[in-house]
Amino acid sequence: MPERIYNFSPGPATLPYSVLQEAATDIVNYNDKGIGLIELSHRSKEFMAIADETDRLIRQLLGVPDNYKVLFLQGGASSQFFMIPMNLLGPGKKATYLNTGTWSKKAIKEAKLFGDIEVAYSSEDQSFNRVPTDGEYSVSEQSEYLYFVTNNTIYGTQFPHMPDKDTLLIADMSSDIFSRPVDVSKFGIIFAGAQKNMGPAGVTLVIIREDLLDRAAETVPTMLKYKTHADKDSMFNTPPCFPIYCVGRVMNWLKELGGIPGIEKINQEKAALLYSAIDSTDFYRGHAEKDSRSLMNVAFNLPTPELEAQFIAEAAAVGLDGLKGHRSIGGCRASIYNAFPREGVEKLVDFMADFAKNNG
Ligand SMILES: *Cc1c(COP(=O)(O)O)cnc(C)c1O
C-alpha cells in the first residue's frame, strides 16, 4: 500500500483501500474481458450482473423486505428533498418534518412547494446541537409522513433510536446508512447519497415501499416519478454505472467484515475513543449534547478560532486531513464513517493530547 493520509473529510469520504484497488484494475480491464468497466454498456450482461449483485448485497446487509424496491438514482441526495413531496404530497396534503440541521432545513424548503408542512421540532435556536426525543414533538393524524435526518453530518448529531411514532417514516440516511442496524419495515422511504458511507459521488440509493410508487400525480415528470425507475430496475435511462459498481464492492467489503453488526461495533469503539479524548480535558468542547452525539461525525471546538486554525494546520502536516468544521459552525469535525480506519482515530487522539499539552 502506498503511504495514505488519514482522510477525515465529510464527503466524498475515505473508501476501503481494497475497493480502490479493485476499481483501479477493473476500470482498465474488467474481468479480463479486454474492455474497461466504465466502457461497458449498462445493458450488457456484465453490467446487469454488477447491478443485480449490488442490489442483492444491499438487501441482504440491510434486511430489506421483499415489498421494497432498491433504486439507484442521480441528482444527489438533495434531489430527494423535492422528489419525496412531489411524489407523495399535493394540494391540501400534510407532512411533518423535524428540523435538526442544514439538510433538514433544505428539505423543508422544498417540501413547502408541494404541501402543507408542519415543522414539529427544531433545534435551530441552539445551533442544532441536539435531536429530539419522541416525547418532545407530536405528529398530527392527517400527516402523510414524518421526515427526519438520522445523522446530521454538519452538526455531529444523530438519532440514537429511530422515532417511535404511529406514522410512515421517511429518512435521509446519507451519512449513517449501513453504520448500524435499521428496521427497514418501519420506513416508507430511506435514501442516501453514496459519497459518505457507500462509495463515490454520483449515485443516490433510494429504498421505497412498493405501495408508495402509485401515489404520484399525472403531472409529475417521468424522470421524477419513483415508479418510472422502479418499473425498469433503475435502467429507465443510463444509470450511474461506475458509482453503482463501487457501492457493490463496498457492500462486499462490509459483508466480509461481518456486515452491519460487525461494523457497528467498530464504529462504536472509534467514536468512544474520540469522545473520551474530547471529554478528558476542558481544552476541547464537543458541539453535540451527549445524548445526541453522532458516531459518524464528531464536531468539536477549541478555546479560540486561532487555536482551531493552528490545530487543523498542524494535524494536516502529520497526515490527519480534512478536520475543518463546516463553514456554518466553524470549529473542527472528524468524520469517521465505516471505512475510516481505527488507527487514524488513534493517531488523532494522540495528536489531540499533545496539542492540548503544548497549547493549553
Ligand atoms: C451530504 C448530505 C446531503 C447532500 O447530499 P448531495 O448528494 O450532495 O445532494 C444530504 N443529506 C445529508 C444528511 C448529507 O450528509
The ligand as an SDF file (V2000), in Angstrom:
LIG
                    3D

 15 15  0  0  0  0  0  0  0  0999 V2000
  -24.2370   15.3490    2.1890 C   0  0  0  0  0  0  0  0  0  0  0  0
  -25.6570   15.2590    2.6140 C   0  0  0  0  0  0  0  0  0  0  0  0
  -26.7180   15.5960    1.7570 C   0  0  0  0  0  0  0  0  0  0  0  0
  -26.4910   16.1800    0.3840 C   0  0  0  0  0  0  0  0  0  0  0  0
  -26.0520   15.2240   -0.4960 O   0  0  0  0  0  0  0  0  0  0  0  0
  -25.8330   15.5630   -2.0540 P   0  0  0  0  0  0  0  0  0  0  0  0
  -25.6360   14.2050   -2.6370 O   0  0  0  0  0  0  0  0  0  0  0  0
  -24.6440   16.4620   -2.1400 O   0  0  0  0  0  0  0  0  0  0  0  0
  -27.0610   16.2250   -2.5580 O   0  0  0  0  0  0  0  0  0  0  0  0
  -27.9950   15.4200    2.2120 C   0  0  0  0  0  0  0  0  0  0  0  0
  -28.2530   14.9470    3.4420 N   0  0  0  0  0  0  0  0  0  0  0  0
  -27.2610   14.6220    4.2950 C   0  0  0  0  0  0  0  0  0  0  0  0
  -27.6080   14.0960    5.6530 C   0  0  0  0  0  0  0  0  0  0  0  0
  -25.9350   14.7630    3.9110 C   0  0  0  0  0  0  0  0  0  0  0  0
  -24.9520   14.4400    4.7620 O   0  0  0  0  0  0  0  0  0  0  0  0
  1  2  1  0
  2  3  1  0
  2 14  2  0
  3  4  1  0
  3 10  2  0
  4  5  1  0
  5  6  1  0
  6  7  2  0
  6  8  1  0
  6  9  1  0
 10 11  1  0
 11 12  2  0
 12 13  1  0
 12 14  1  0
 14 15  1  0
M  END
$$$$
